[in-house]
């Protein structure tokens, strides 16, 4: 009997459904609208046993699918035939989707669907651009990259396009650095990227704002982005101010990296007592920090031989050949203060209730033992 | 004879395990594809990797079996997948308890492009079970940092506390990443069945849709 149950259990495990996926390629298409635009695309989908294909979006009426279902895997011919004119300028989205279909399992079943967006950019009448400014944090010994991306989504060609990049510290209004790009032409429907590099050492550690003024013929546009320049430094943000005497205290130090790269094998040491040290080199385990990370580090300090009082404390962080030293005072107090919590009125009442229940139960058991047992008759 | 029958069943069991394991491996690693080798050791191989959008349900069903409400306990039976528990007012209709479902529905981005993920239910709680029923979902990262917000910062997904399912598409993650170490979400379910829910077979379907960002 036990073997049958074992076999049954194993067979049921074998019958569990495998994972189901729905996949599609390509994953994205960009189209620049032209009057009477017409093109065919081949999409491939796979993953589930039964897949339904669909189209969605405000321009879906101009899209034709050669099939609306696929078994296992297959190619779908997607034909796009846009009209001579589309009234609404800007980005339009057509979605080509694949969703798994078939028998549902369980009280609550799930199905996956995947969609490829086809973006159709309809130019704005006249002069119109899309622009973005991107940058990244850097360390003070690195270069800071700036990229200005511009796309002409108007109907007019731009004869002169140029950008001016101004950098200022976040807390200040005056400009620290300015860079100008070379001028370029940008025909309708096309894109261009301006790259600027700036040595971070020219700015120094801190937080900054970059402002790109983009001029295109008689018009202009502004884009902003913030970034940080890091230095090889770890700050101590928080540390203990009080310990109990005569015990091992678990404490937490909160540290923050100001570096734009990882810092490995850092550690902290705690000294208490000043020139007449009572506790020396209480050390944390080694720790690492990711770029700009803030972290809590645990340490254990033994105050067995430290009398109650207030003492000088020095905490030193060691990292990448450098140190950060913080000096303060710390109070060592009597441990008995904490014991008061155990003797609170609520705890005493609960302990008394438990003891009472145990006594009642014991009395009941003893009383039951003393009662004569009832005789039961056996049927022949 | 009985011994021979047991031997046959044992052999079939081993064969079945091998077939099931191989099938799972093939599905997981998609080994049905193109292979090749270079005859000329100095030849150049050119490979174009195409962007692929793909969404997988690693765990695609939740089933508590037969569920009845024991009105002598409380008026409602609550079933959740996070944590996996059922209240003691839920029974299997034959005096036993309902086996908890400890895992929700797990989805994974196994393509090579980030996805915006939406979730939709085909029924509300009252359509699924009956009036006063509660049907909720809760979406969390399985792997840390799987979900990014619209500006690319790591965030918890949009619905980290239980909320009622919707029959219109809801964005649960603006950017579900595709890197292997951070590419999966868990959808937990909270279902409350009132004592006066209409009897009969019940079914609900959740559809998760991924769109390339």
Interface residues (C-beta under 8 A of the other chain):
Chain A: X3 X7 X10 X11 X14 X17 X18 X19 X20 X21 X22 X23 X24 X25 X26 X27 X28 X47 X95 X97 X99 X104 X105 X106 X107 X108 X109 X110 X111 X112 X113 X114 X115 X116 X117
Chain B: X6 X9 X13 X16 X17 X20 X23 X24 X27 X28 X50 X51 X52 X53 X54 X55 X56 X57 X58 X59 X60 X61 X62 X63 X64 X105 X107 X110 X111 X112 X113 X115 X187 X189 X191 X202 X203 X204 X205 X206 X207 X208 X209 X210 X211 X212
